[in-house]
Amino acid sequence: MKAIEFVTELHGQDALDIPRQVAAQLPDCGKARVILLFPEDSEDNAWRMASYEQFMKEDASEDSVYDKYAQTR
């Protein structure tokens, strides 16, 4: 699969502008996979990191009953 990368501006419409030099490289027909990458919201990053940190914390002492169960199986 061949990849062509370019940057375009989003204008709140349901169509994307493809630069002319990029459009000239595209085949006349067929299928293409489109992947859009854009900067993440810093608030999303902070929430994701806090969730990960909470997940990685040690289990509460009341959850230790499950540790004993897992060892007996």
N, C-alpha and C positions, 0 to 999 in steps of 0.2 A: 504494500500500500504506500502510495506517495503522499507526502504531507506538504502543504503550503501554509505558511504562517503569516498573518498580517494583523495590524491593529486598526480598529475602526471605532467610531463614536456611536454611542447609543443615544437615540433621540426620542425614546418613549413610543416608538412605532413598532409594528409587527413585521418589519423588514430591516435587513442589515445592508449597509453600503459595502460593496466589495470594490476595492481600488481597481482601476482599469488594468494596471500591469498584472494584477493577480487574476482578474477575469480572463485575460488573454492566455493564461497558462491552463485554464480549466478545459476539460474535454467538452465536446458539443452535447453529449448526452451520457447517461449512466447514473449510478448512485454515488453519493459522497457522504461521509460521516462528518457531522459538524459538532465541534466541541467548543463551548464558550468558556473562557476563563476571565474572571474579573476579580478585583480586589475584594477581600472579605471585610465585613463591617467589624471594626475593632471591638465593639460590644459583643458580637458573636464569638470572637476569639477569646475574650475574657470569660464568657460563660462556659465555653468549651473547656478551657483550662481549669476553671474551678470545678467543673463536673469531673474531670479526669483526676484531679487531686483528691476529691472526696472519694471517688471510687478506689483509689490506691491506698487510702488510709487503712489501718488495721481494723479488723472486725471488732465489734463491740463484744464485751465479755459474755453477754447473753447468747451470742451466736456460737460460742465455743462448743455447744452441744452437738452441732453439726460436724465439727472436727472429729469427735469421738466416733460418730456414726460412720464417717468415711473411712476410718482406719480399720473398722471391724469387717468391712465388706471384702 
